[in-house]
């Protein structure tokens, strides 16, 4: 999701064409962050506005309905809507859509992850002596200390 001005029609999101593979460690990391955020005392419930012209409620319904909707296509449409709705004030980031399972209920978590910077530290040997290798990392998107401020979950729609 690039940062852009609303009138800038040359800017477009860079979409994934397939679901991203997650290993068990990464799946667990996302799970913990979603649970931590949704279960915090500062979280609040969200309901769809029946009068809204946003395509997101319909896309969420399609995603969690048992009709086998194309998850990647739905994710692209949600990201496109977010891109088209935001102006130059909003930072760029990665729109991440996660299908969740809570007992027998399917849920959808929608996250916008913004890039972060940090430093990585490794203990190494240099010229036969112990030291630390410090590397600047500029493309982090989610760390243990990241707070998710914009996360939406839809547990059921009737």
Residue pairs with C-beta under 8 A, 6 or more apart in sequence:
1 13
1 79
1 82
1 83
1 86
1 92
1 93
1 94
1 95
1 112
2 11
2 12
2 13
2 14
2 83
2 92
3 88
3 90
3 91
3 92
4 11
4 83
4 86
4 87
4 88
5 11
5 87
5 88
6 86
6 87
6 88
8 88
11 83
12 83
13 76
13 79
13 80
13 83
13 95
15 75
15 76
15 79
16 72
16 75
17 72
18 72
19 71
19 72
22 30
29 142
30 98
33 142
33 146
33 148
34 98
34 100
34 109
34 111
34 148
34 151
34 153
37 43
37 147
37 148
37 151
38 109
38 151
38 153
46 152
46 153
48 56
48 57
48 60
48 154
48 157
54 81
55 77
55 78
55 81
56 78
56 81
56 110
57 157
59 74
59 77
59 78
60 108
60 110
60 154
60 157
61 157
62 69
62 74
63 69
63 71
63 74
63 97
63 99
63 108
64 99
64 106
64 107
64 108
64 154
64 156
64 157
71 97
71 99
74 97
75 95
75 97
78 95
78 97
78 110
79 95
82 95
82 112
91 114
92 114
92 115
93 112
93 113
93 114
93 115
93 141
94 112
94 113
94 114
94 141
95 110
95 111
95 112
95 113
96 109
96 110
96 111
96 112
96 113
97 108
97 109
97 110
97 111
98 108
98 109
98 111
99 106
99 107
99 108
100 106
100 107
100 108
100 109
100 153
101 107
102 155
105 155
105 156
107 153
107 154
107 155
108 153
108 154
109 151
109 152
109 153
110 151
110 152
110 153
111 148
111 150
111 151
112 150
113 141
113 142
113 146
113 148
114 141
115 138
115 139
115 140
115 141
116 140
116 141
116 142
116 143
116 146
117 136
117 137
117 138
117 140
118 136
118 137
118 140
118 143
119 134
119 135
119 136
119 137
120 134
120 135
120 137
121 132
121 133
121 134
122 132
122 133
122 135
123 130
123 132
123 133
124 130
124 131
124 132
124 133
125 131
126 133
